[in-house]
């Protein structure tokens, strides 16, 4: 819809323009009529006007002054001057003041409509162009965070990045590093895998965004700070006027931990890298920060690791995989004894020397034990989905994003579940043997699934489950087979009547016995005896 304002001190002229043309049919709305320029400006304060149709000679404020004011305050409004032949000089001045078009009075209805429609086409084209530009501006604004993240990440984590171009991109986001000293920190959300399972992906991204804000605000009194995310970790670029050691940074790291736990309800661990002059030191500092966290992996949640202490504590000896301890774990699982399983896992962990070994070595060894349990389940025909879930890749993510304490708790739960399944299978085997023995001893009687279940103190449904699991058949099918096998042996004695044999093996209805016998042997009892 396009909005038109008519300005003329003659009521007759205003009424003619308003009534002689069906404006609505052309998607044009008359938003008002004014008698002079001052009244028109008052109307335009509360009404959007796309096209202004104004006379020149009017009291209070004439058309020339009105057009000048409108051109300054409402540059998108199209102005059309209506003037008589004698006012042509004024019309030229109006064109200079900002009127794009003029109509010579008196104007025909078609002349007015054609000019206004031409202006609506121009306005529509301008709107389309503005919408296109706004989409571009909006897209650019939306891409700012991604451009920022990408620039910070490349600046700190890649070899020989284009520093000048990246710093120029960051300046668009009002991020500058004016000081000579640079250092980095790594912030990890403790047990992120568990948090990801509890919350949706949108909430996780909000948590990370909030953690970035907390980190940047926390370090604002000490130095310039810019946070970015990489592989679910948060990295902080610190830019200071003077060299900072870990002792100066630790209190701020503790504040980040405190605020994270207070406002976001989760804990974080922090690794601190070294400070040095030159922005090129950032990559080294980031590596040191991650290395410090990994070296203190066994420290649990909420740890703060200093690159200097980590370097002193690191043991470069190669720790071999403890095969003997793995075997002990599998033996304990096979027995299904909870205490033995827990003790064997603690012995396995102790063999890894987590207090001095690298995180990669510890995590890879634990994953190998997970896989050994997985393979053992397959060998023992245990349902691996019930034990490990539908995707083994979840375990990989958990190992990468959890504390050692949480990893060991998860490994222990898994091992105990395997032991429970094996125990259940042992118990099921004993129970099933008693069910089969009862059937073999009592098939001559009128027994059923329900009566057998009562004898062994389980539900009828569990009896069906055992038959399906252990023999891939049903209770009724097994009972028929036992009876038919015994009947086949009795048929070898020609002195026995077939009706007596049917009763002997548990069938009270002779016709039903014939049907079942033929189903399982392909012959009637008479045919079977004759063939013998």
PyMOL commands that set and color helices and strands:
alter all, ss='L'
color gray80, all
select helices_A, chain A and resi 11-19+23-26+37-46+63-73+85-97+109-157+163-172+192-198+201-219+246-264+279-295+297-299+307-313+323-335+338-352+359-379+384-388+393-400+404-442+449-456+460-471+475-490+498-504+510-521+525-531
alter helices_A, ss='H'
color red, helices_A
select strands_A, chain A and resi 2-7+28-34+51-55+78-83+101-104+181-189+224-230+233-240+268-272+276-277+304-306
alter strands_A, ss='S'
color yellow, strands_A
deselect
rebuild
show_as cartoon
